[in-house]
Amino acid sequence: MKELKNFSTRKIFEDYARGIIEALSLLGIQSAFRQKNDILVRGKKIAGLAACVQENGNALFHASILLDIDTRLMTSVLQIPFEKISDKEITEVDDRLTTVNRESKEKVTIDRLKRLLKTGFENAFQMKLHNEPLTDSEISGIKTLERKRYLTDEWIYQKSLISSETTAVRKKTKAGMINVHMAVMNNVIKDIIITGDFFSTTEFVSALERRLRWKAIDREVIAKVIKGTWSFSQDSISELNPEILTDCILEGGNKVGIG
């Protein structure tokens, strides 16, 4: 933990991503941080970041780094909008992700990646990290917490207090077929996947999906995000009017009773 009273979560992501970026560079993998909380390699996501800032100013930084991935298995077990996604669409999703072992010239094990991450953070922050075993008191506290919370049926089989629904819209356009899969929670886009036989770049579609997540399904809000992404990027979806994509998302929202 580090005192971060005057830091924003956004600043934490940018700063602490440096340790992961440095670790990947030790494998010859060039990566970069992208808003809001991803690390990308050639426009493809290789890591997702999370952080929790406590009232006392301490922060807990967490990252999920893709060492390897089985996209088909992932889409079968996660509650995200992949329920009726086709083989072709799974391939498109897979093309937007990458892994350490896809990018590295040699096979990397979890243990080696851990060591590289340690070195990466040491280099990025000009410090030395030391292994420190947990105390007996800490181990006892962990076991108590497991027994009272994390090993209980109530915790393991709990359901979200606010359930999410999945929806899909398929529309033929001048640009080609557009497929929009969404998970919607309380009138907000929890997750979204955009696929189809249109012409675009992985970087543009991934950026569009990232910016649409956690946005309210409201025409003004969605239109602003989509038009902003179109104007911000040199790429786009060739021959697709941004308003058509806005309509697709609103239609998906209507299917789950929104709007």
C-alpha atoms as a printed R data frame, in Angstrom:
    type eleno elety resid chain resno       x       y       z
1   ATOM     1    CA   MET     A     1   0.000   0.000   0.000
2   ATOM     2    CA   LYS     A     2   1.144   3.546  -0.706
3   ATOM     3    CA   GLU     A     3  -0.205   6.900   0.438
4   ATOM     4    CA   LEU     A     4  -2.114   8.348  -2.530
5   ATOM     5    CA   LYS     A     5  -4.420  10.900  -0.932
6   ATOM     6    CA   ASN     A     6  -4.144  13.397  -3.776
7   ATOM     7    CA   PHE     A     7  -4.139  10.856  -6.597
8   ATOM     8    CA   SER     A     8  -7.070   9.951  -8.811
9   ATOM     9    CA   THR     A     9  -7.781   6.371  -9.828
10  ATOM    10    CA   ARG     A    10  -6.928   7.379 -13.403
11  ATOM    11    CA   LYS     A    11  -3.505   8.573 -12.243
12  ATOM    12    CA   ILE     A    12  -2.955   5.312 -10.358
13  ATOM    13    CA   PHE     A    13  -3.638   3.320 -13.529
14  ATOM    14    CA   GLU     A    14  -1.213   5.397 -15.585
15  ATOM    15    CA   ASP     A    15   1.547   5.266 -12.977
16  ATOM    16    CA   TYR     A    16   1.352   1.624 -11.985
17  ATOM    17    CA   ALA     A    17   0.931   0.430 -15.564
18  ATOM    18    CA   ARG     A    18   4.572   1.427 -16.004
19  ATOM    19    CA   GLY     A    19   5.727  -1.616 -14.018
20  ATOM    20    CA   ILE     A    20   3.822  -4.002 -16.303
21  ATOM    21    CA   ILE     A    21   4.909  -2.183 -19.463
22  ATOM    22    CA   GLU     A    22   8.529  -2.426 -18.308
23  ATOM    23    CA   ALA     A    23   8.148  -6.142 -17.513
24  ATOM    24    CA   LEU     A    24   6.735  -6.846 -20.977
25  ATOM    25    CA   SER     A    25   9.580  -4.895 -22.566
26  ATOM    26    CA   LEU     A    26  12.029  -7.315 -20.942
27  ATOM    27    CA   LEU     A    27  10.461  -9.951 -23.197
28  ATOM    28    CA   GLY     A    28  10.753  -7.686 -26.226
29  ATOM    29    CA   ILE     A    29   7.032  -6.864 -26.110
30  ATOM    30    CA   GLN     A    30   6.248  -3.197 -26.744
31  ATOM    31    CA   SER     A    31   3.029  -2.175 -24.992
32  ATOM    32    CA   ALA     A    32   1.234   1.017 -24.005
33  ATOM    33    CA   PHE     A    33  -1.382   2.172 -21.508
34  ATOM    34    CA   ARG     A    34  -4.738   3.209 -22.952
35  ATOM    35    CA   GLN     A    35  -7.672   4.848 -21.174
36  ATOM    36    CA   LYS     A    36  -9.483   3.880 -19.181
37  ATOM    37    CA   ASN     A    37  -7.691   0.854 -17.786
38  ATOM    38    CA   ASP     A    38  -6.079  -1.328 -20.445
39  ATOM    39    CA   ILE     A    39  -2.585  -2.156 -21.625
40  ATOM    40    CA   LEU     A    40  -2.422  -2.808 -25.364
41  ATOM    41    CA   VAL     A    41   0.052  -4.413 -27.754
42  ATOM    42    CA   ARG     A    42  -0.452  -3.385 -31.389
43  ATOM    43    CA   GLY     A    43  -3.954  -2.256 -30.467
44  ATOM    44    CA   LYS     A    44  -4.826  -5.567 -28.822
45  ATOM    45    CA   LYS     A    45  -5.594  -5.923 -25.116
46  ATOM    46    CA   ILE     A    46  -2.991  -7.848 -23.116
47  ATOM    47    CA   ALA     A    47  -3.861  -6.631 -19.603
48  ATOM    48    CA   GLY     A    48  -6.719  -5.029 -17.697
49  ATOM    49    CA   LEU     A    49  -6.151  -2.865 -14.634
50  ATOM    50    CA   ALA     A    50  -8.184  -2.223 -11.488
51  ATOM    51    CA   ALA     A    51  -7.641  -0.123  -8.379
52  ATOM    52    CA   CYS     A    52  -9.345   0.611  -5.084
53  ATOM    53    CA   VAL     A    53  -8.585   3.819  -3.205
54  ATOM    54    CA   GLN     A    54  -9.509   3.725   0.473
55  ATOM    55    CA   GLU     A    55 -10.688   6.637   2.603
56  ATOM    56    CA   ASN     A    56  -7.307   6.872   4.317
57  ATOM    57    CA   GLY     A    57  -5.579   7.411   0.949
58  ATOM    58    CA   ASN     A    58  -4.139   3.905   0.590
59  ATOM    59    CA   ALA     A    59  -4.593   2.212  -2.768
60  ATOM    60    CA   LEU     A    60  -4.730  -1.392  -3.891
61  ATOM    61    CA   PHE     A    61  -3.654  -1.865  -7.516
62  ATOM    62    CA   HIS     A    62  -4.570  -5.041  -9.386
63  ATOM    63    CA   ALA     A    63  -3.917  -6.253 -12.931
64  ATOM    64    CA   SER     A    64  -5.068  -9.244 -14.961
65  ATOM    65    CA   ILE     A    65  -2.378 -10.090 -17.513
66  ATOM    66    CA   LEU     A    66  -3.135 -12.533 -20.318
67  ATOM    67    CA   LEU     A    67  -0.389 -15.141 -20.326
68  ATOM    68    CA   ASP     A    68  -2.462 -17.540 -22.463
69  ATOM    69    CA   ILE     A    69  -6.149 -17.650 -23.384
70  ATOM    70    CA   ASP     A    70  -8.737 -20.072 -24.656
71  ATOM    71    CA   THR     A    71 -11.374 -17.701 -26.025
72  ATOM    72    CA   ARG     A    72 -13.947 -20.413 -26.641
73  ATOM    73    CA   LEU     A    73 -13.668 -21.649 -23.050
74  ATOM    74    CA   MET     A    74 -13.773 -18.082 -21.742
75  ATOM    75    CA   THR     A    75 -16.949 -17.245 -23.647
76  ATOM    76    CA   SER     A    76 -18.613 -20.418 -22.376
77  ATOM    77    CA   VAL     A    77 -18.080 -19.728 -18.663
78  ATOM    78    CA   LEU     A    78 -18.292 -15.943 -18.285
79  ATOM    79    CA   GLN     A    79 -21.621 -14.139 -17.996
80  ATOM    80    CA   ILE     A    80 -20.957 -11.674 -20.782
81  ATOM    81    CA   PRO     A    81 -22.838 -11.152 -24.045
82  ATOM    82    CA   PHE     A    82 -21.511 -14.208 -25.855
83  ATOM    83    CA   GLU     A    83 -24.418 -16.564 -25.369
84  ATOM    84    CA   LYS     A    84 -25.348 -16.808 -29.052
85  ATOM    85    CA   ILE     A    85 -22.110 -15.632 -30.580
86  ATOM    86    CA   SER     A    86 -20.961 -17.492 -33.695
87  ATOM    87    CA   ASP     A    87 -17.620 -19.163 -34.383
88  ATOM    88    CA   LYS     A    88 -16.736 -16.291 -36.712
89  ATOM    89    CA   GLU     A    89 -17.540 -13.747 -34.021
90  ATOM    90    CA   ILE     A    90 -15.488 -15.650 -31.443
91  ATOM    91    CA   THR     A    91 -12.563 -15.426 -33.861
92  ATOM    92    CA   GLU     A    92 -13.131 -11.663 -34.165
93  ATOM    93    CA   VAL     A    93 -13.145 -11.291 -30.382
94  ATOM    94    CA   ASP     A    94  -9.980 -13.365 -30.184
95  ATOM    95    CA   ASP     A    95  -8.333 -11.061 -32.720
96  ATOM    96    CA   ARG     A    96  -8.816  -8.121 -30.336
97  ATOM    97    CA   LEU     A    97  -6.919  -9.840 -27.541
98  ATOM    98    CA   THR     A    98  -3.344 -10.974 -27.327
99  ATOM    99    CA   THR     A    99  -1.241 -12.803 -24.760
100 ATOM   100    CA   VAL     A   100   2.284 -12.809 -23.442
101 ATOM   101    CA   ASN     A   101   2.982 -16.110 -25.156
102 ATOM   102    CA   ARG     A   102   1.587 -14.931 -28.479
103 ATOM   103    CA   GLU     A   103   3.839 -11.883 -28.420
104 ATOM   104    CA   SER     A   104   6.964 -13.441 -26.912
105 ATOM   105    CA   LYS     A   105   9.485 -15.293 -29.040
106 ATOM   106    CA   GLU     A   106   9.791 -17.925 -26.321
107 ATOM   107    CA   LYS     A   107   7.424 -19.799 -24.011
108 ATOM   108    CA   VAL     A   108   6.864 -17.896 -20.760
109 ATOM   109    CA   THR     A   109   5.740 -19.644 -17.576
110 ATOM   110    CA   ILE     A   110   3.718 -18.046 -14.784
111 ATOM   111    CA   ASP     A   111   6.717 -18.186 -12.434
112 ATOM   112    CA   ARG     A   112   8.922 -16.427 -14.957
113 ATOM   113    CA   LEU     A   113   6.291 -13.774 -15.585
114 ATOM   114    CA   LYS     A   114   6.094 -13.143 -11.830
115 ATOM   115    CA   ARG     A   115   9.859 -12.628 -11.686
116 ATOM   116    CA   LEU     A   116   9.754 -10.292 -14.686
117 ATOM   117    CA   LEU     A   117   6.951  -8.270 -13.095
118 ATOM   118    CA   LYS     A   118   9.023  -7.864  -9.941
119 ATOM   119    CA   THR     A   119  11.952  -6.612 -12.018
120 ATOM   120    CA   GLY     A   120   9.659  -4.432 -14.109
121 ATOM   121    CA   PHE     A   121   8.276  -2.599 -11.077
122 ATOM   122    CA   GLU     A   122  11.759  -2.265  -9.585
123 ATOM   123    CA   ASN     A   123  13.028  -0.686 -12.807
124 ATOM   124    CA   ALA     A   124   9.986   1.544 -13.333
125 ATOM   125    CA   PHE     A   125  10.024   2.961  -9.802
126 ATOM   126    CA   GLN     A   126  13.774   2.761  -9.110
127 ATOM   127    CA   MET     A   127  13.316   0.651  -5.993
128 ATOM   128    CA   LYS     A   128  14.060  -2.802  -4.625
129 ATOM   129    CA   LEU     A   129  11.275  -5.234  -3.715
130 ATOM   130    CA   HIS     A   130  11.843  -7.818  -0.982
131 ATOM   131    CA   ASN     A   131   9.880 -10.973  -0.257
132 ATOM   132    CA   GLU     A   132   8.353 -10.854   3.215
133 ATOM   133    CA   PRO     A   133   6.507 -13.941   4.530
134 ATOM   134    CA   LEU     A   134   3.096 -13.512   6.126
135 ATOM   135    CA   THR     A   135   3.080 -13.436   9.909
136 ATOM   136    CA   ASP     A   136   1.240 -16.057  11.974
137 ATOM   137    CA   SER     A   137  -1.337 -13.407  12.826
138 ATOM   138    CA   GLU     A   138  -1.911 -12.574   9.156
139 ATOM   139    CA   ILE     A   139  -2.267 -16.255   8.223
140 ATOM   140    CA   SER     A   140  -4.759 -16.749  11.042
141 ATOM   141    CA   GLY     A   141  -6.751 -13.739   9.873
142 ATOM   142    CA   ILE     A   142  -6.815 -15.074   6.294
143 ATOM   143    CA   LYS     A   143  -8.109 -18.463   7.430
144 ATOM   144    CA   THR     A   144 -10.799 -16.842   9.554
145 ATOM   145    CA   LEU     A   145 -11.908 -14.661   6.623
146 ATOM   146    CA   GLU     A   146 -12.021 -17.722   4.333
147 ATOM   147    CA   ARG     A   147 -14.106 -19.697   6.803
148 ATOM   148    CA   LYS     A   148 -16.562 -16.910   7.584
149 ATOM   149    CA   ARG     A   149 -16.964 -15.498   4.095
150 ATOM   150    CA   TYR     A   150 -15.193 -16.869   1.025
151 ATOM   151    CA   LEU     A   151 -15.798 -20.595   1.634
152 ATOM   152    CA   THR     A   152 -19.478 -20.201   2.501
153 ATOM   153    CA   ASP     A   153 -22.231 -21.236   0.089
154 ATOM   154    CA   GLU     A   154 -23.736 -17.749   0.438
155 ATOM   155    CA   TRP     A   155 -20.589 -16.200  -1.021
156 ATOM   156    CA   ILE     A   156 -19.807 -18.857  -3.633
157 ATOM   157    CA   TYR     A   157 -23.328 -19.014  -5.075
158 ATOM   158    CA   GLN     A   158 -24.318 -15.398  -4.562
159 ATOM   159    CA   LYS     A   159 -26.106 -13.475  -7.299
160 ATOM   160    CA   SER     A   160 -25.741  -9.823  -8.134
161 ATOM   161    CA   LEU     A   161 -28.257  -7.576  -6.417
162 ATOM   162    CA   ILE     A   162 -28.691  -5.872  -9.771
163 ATOM   163    CA   SER     A   163 -29.051  -8.527 -12.435
164 ATOM   164    CA   SER     A   164 -27.806  -7.990 -15.962
165 ATOM   165    CA   GLU     A   165 -29.514  -9.039 -19.152
166 ATOM   166    CA   THR     A   166 -27.959  -9.883 -22.503
167 ATOM   167    CA   THR     A   167 -29.237  -8.725 -25.840
168 ATOM   168    CA   ALA     A   168 -28.148  -8.845 -29.465
169 ATOM   169    CA   VAL     A   169 -28.962  -6.808 -32.553
170 ATOM   170    CA   ARG     A   170 -28.121  -7.809 -36.110
171 ATOM   171    CA   LYS     A   171 -28.544  -5.217 -38.871
172 ATOM   172    CA   LYS     A   172 -27.630  -5.201 -42.556
173 ATOM   173    CA   THR     A   173 -26.142  -1.859 -43.585
174 ATOM   174    CA   LYS     A   174 -24.320  -0.291 -46.521
175 ATOM   175    CA   ALA     A   175 -21.079  -1.018 -44.655
176 ATOM   176    CA   GLY     A   176 -21.982  -4.701 -44.234
177 ATOM   177    CA   MET     A   177 -23.604  -6.764 -41.508
178 ATOM   178    CA   ILE     A   178 -23.352  -5.209 -38.026
179 ATOM   179    CA   ASN     A   179 -23.715  -7.455 -34.953
180 ATOM   180    CA   VAL     A   180 -23.985  -5.847 -31.521
181 ATOM   181    CA   HIS     A   181 -23.946  -8.065 -28.399
182 ATOM   182    CA   MET     A   182 -24.511  -6.326 -25.059
183 ATOM   183    CA   ALA     A   183 -24.814  -7.093 -21.370
184 ATOM   184    CA   VAL     A   184 -27.068  -4.461 -19.809
185 ATOM   185    CA   MET     A   185 -27.350  -3.722 -16.102
186 ATOM   186    CA   ASN     A   186 -29.674  -1.091 -14.682
187 ATOM   187    CA   ASN     A   187 -29.859   0.839 -17.979
188 ATOM   188    CA   VAL     A   188 -26.064   0.781 -18.366
189 ATOM   189    CA   ILE     A   189 -23.898  -1.084 -20.889
190 ATOM   190    CA   LYS     A   190 -21.910  -3.513 -18.749
191 ATOM   191    CA   ASP     A   191 -20.177  -5.089 -21.736
192 ATOM   192    CA   ILE     A   192 -20.433  -4.791 -25.509
193 ATOM   193    CA   ILE     A   193 -19.009  -6.646 -28.485
194 ATOM   194    CA   ILE     A   194 -19.303  -5.273 -32.037
195 ATOM   195    CA   THR     A   195 -18.637  -7.659 -34.911
196 ATOM   196    CA   GLY     A   196 -19.600  -8.033 -38.560
197 ATOM   197    CA   ASP     A   197 -18.281  -8.206 -42.109
198 ATOM   198    CA   PHE     A   198 -17.561  -4.474 -42.308
199 ATOM   199    CA   PHE     A   199 -14.157  -2.925 -43.019
200 ATOM   200    CA   SER     A   200 -12.389  -1.378 -40.032
201 ATOM   201    CA   THR     A   201  -9.383  -1.890 -37.780
202 ATOM   202    CA   THR     A   202  -9.076  -3.890 -34.574
203 ATOM   203    CA   GLU     A   203  -7.789  -0.787 -32.803
204 ATOM   204    CA   PHE     A   204 -10.827   1.307 -33.757
205 ATOM   205    CA   VAL     A   205 -13.470  -1.283 -32.843
206 ATOM   206    CA   SER     A   206 -11.727  -2.073 -29.542
207 ATOM   207    CA   ALA     A   207 -11.546   1.634 -28.692
208 ATOM   208    CA   LEU     A   208 -15.226   2.038 -29.525
209 ATOM   209    CA   GLU     A   209 -16.193  -0.892 -27.287
210 ATOM   210    CA   ARG     A   210 -14.070   0.415 -24.391
211 ATOM   211    CA   ARG     A   211 -15.664   3.861 -24.568
212 ATOM   212    CA   LEU     A   212 -19.195   2.480 -24.700
213 ATOM   213    CA   ARG     A   213 -18.813   0.303 -21.586
214 ATOM   214    CA   TRP     A   214 -20.504   1.689 -18.445
215 ATOM   215    CA   LYS     A   215 -22.407   4.292 -20.430
216 ATOM   216    CA   ALA     A   216 -26.134   4.838 -19.951
217 ATOM   217    CA   ILE     A   217 -28.299   3.641 -22.822
218 ATOM   218    CA   ASP     A   218 -29.498   7.088 -23.741
219 ATOM   219    CA   ARG     A   219 -29.481   8.390 -27.318
220 ATOM   220    CA   GLU     A   220 -27.619  11.592 -26.504
221 ATOM   221    CA   VAL     A   221 -24.981   9.790 -24.407
222 ATOM   222    CA   ILE     A   222 -24.388   6.962 -26.908
223 ATOM   223    CA   ALA     A   223 -24.340   9.283 -29.933
224 ATOM   224    CA   LYS     A   224 -21.768  11.521 -28.230
225 ATOM   225    CA   VAL     A   225 -19.460   8.555 -27.478
226 ATOM   226    CA   ILE     A   226 -19.708   7.131 -30.995
227 ATOM   227    CA   LYS     A   227 -19.267  10.464 -32.800
228 ATOM   228    CA   GLY     A   228 -16.404  11.336 -30.470
229 ATOM   229    CA   THR     A   229 -14.633   8.070 -31.278
230 ATOM   230    CA   TRP     A   230 -15.175   8.648 -35.007
231 ATOM   231    CA   SER     A   231 -13.673  12.156 -34.835
232 ATOM   232    CA   PHE     A   232 -10.868  11.251 -32.414
233 ATOM   233    CA   SER     A   233  -9.516   8.343 -34.473
234 ATOM   234    CA   GLN     A   234  -8.083   8.342 -37.976
235 ATOM   235    CA   ASP     A   235  -9.944   5.074 -38.526
236 ATOM   236    CA   SER     A   236 -13.646   4.288 -38.568
237 ATOM   237    CA   ILE     A   237 -16.042   1.641 -39.841
238 ATOM   238    CA   SER     A   238 -15.942   2.238 -43.577
239 ATOM   239    CA   GLU     A   239 -19.229   3.530 -45.068
240 ATOM   240    CA   LEU     A   240 -21.105   3.226 -41.765
241 ATOM   241    CA   ASN     A   241 -23.059   6.225 -40.537
242 ATOM   242    CA   PRO     A   242 -22.439   6.594 -36.757
243 ATOM   243    CA   GLU     A   243 -26.180   7.156 -36.267
244 ATOM   244    CA   ILE     A   244 -26.893   3.619 -37.496
245 ATOM   245    CA   LEU     A   245 -24.673   2.159 -34.780
246 ATOM   246    CA   THR     A   246 -26.404   4.397 -32.227
247 ATOM   247    CA   ASP     A   247 -29.741   3.020 -33.421
248 ATOM   248    CA   CYS     A   248 -28.481  -0.571 -33.028
249 ATOM   249    CA   ILE     A   249 -27.481   0.050 -29.414
250 ATOM   250    CA   LEU     A   250 -30.772   1.758 -28.598
251 ATOM   251    CA   GLU     A   251 -32.623  -1.137 -30.238
252 ATOM   252    CA   GLY     A   252 -30.697  -3.548 -28.017
253 ATOM   253    CA   GLY     A   253 -31.689  -1.477 -25.000
254 ATOM   254    CA   ASN     A   254 -35.343  -1.609 -26.043
255 ATOM   255    CA   LYS     A   255 -35.171  -5.410 -26.186
256 ATOM   256    CA   VAL     A   256 -34.447  -5.507 -22.458
257 ATOM   257    CA   GLY     A   257 -37.110  -2.952 -21.661
258 ATOM   258    CA   ILE     A   258 -35.030   0.228 -21.747
259 ATOM   259    CA   GLY     A   259 -36.052   3.398 -23.489
